[in-house]
Amino acid sequence: MPGCEEHYLAHILRKHRDFVPELDLVAEAEGRLVGNVMCTHARIVSARETAWETLCLGPLGVLPEYQRYGVGRILVERVTTLASEMGFGSIFLYGDPSYYRRLGFLPGEQFGIRNGEGQWAAALQGRELRPGALEKVEGRFLESEAFRTDPEAAARFDRTFPEREKKWLPSQDLFLELVNMVRQ
């Protein structure tokens, strides 16, 4: 949708029980906040209802004028290092495979992990933080319920800020294409 809802999602996540505050990182440049990454608790659930703890990375955002300078890469590298030090074995996200593969993420399918609807999803990417952490894990990746935002609540939240024009960005075309790349 024009303008997206990631700002509202970040607002909700910071108050949610699945939020991991130690993994809410910002990047600064020239005294200005230029990027942010957040993580939440998530699960992988097998067909037999066995569940494994994992993390969900996102949202990740970098101001447009600071993109293509490695800010996102630095945030992802730092958050995965910290998550590993905290004892997490894996981390998953929904994102552009061409970007996240450069950061060590692999398709969920390579780990036997499907999306919440039980489909192979091109956008679902995962990374082991500890070698072999996903060796005997397979099932559906279930992100926090906090990611199911209410568009009306997001619109009310937006009204608390000065009005801005919401635009459709080319990256949203890619996002829609990736989201729809699923198979049984």
Secondary structure as GFF3:
##gff-version 3
##sequence-region A 1 184
A	DSSP	alpha_helix	6	13	.	.	.	ID=ss1
A	DSSP	three_ten_helix	21	23	.	.	.	ID=ss2
A	DSSP	beta_strand	25	29	.	.	.	ID=ss3
A	DSSP	beta_strand	32	45	.	.	.	ID=ss4
A	DSSP	beta_strand	51	62	.	.	.	ID=ss5
A	DSSP	three_ten_helix	64	66	.	.	.	ID=ss6
A	DSSP	alpha_helix	71	85	.	.	.	ID=ss7
A	DSSP	beta_strand	90	94	.	.	.	ID=ss8
A	DSSP	alpha_helix	97	100	.	.	.	ID=ss9
A	DSSP	three_ten_helix	101	103	.	.	.	ID=ss10
A	DSSP	beta_strand	106	107	.	.	.	ID=ss11
A	DSSP	three_ten_helix	108	111	.	.	.	ID=ss12
A	DSSP	beta_strand	113	114	.	.	.	ID=ss13
A	DSSP	beta_strand	120	121	.	.	.	ID=ss14
A	DSSP	beta_strand	124	128	.	.	.	ID=ss15
A	DSSP	beta_strand	139	142	.	.	.	ID=ss16
A	DSSP	three_ten_helix	145	147	.	.	.	ID=ss17
A	DSSP	alpha_helix	151	158	.	.	.	ID=ss18
A	DSSP	alpha_helix	170	179	.	.	.	ID=ss19
A	DSSP	beta_strand	182	183	.	.	.	ID=ss20
###
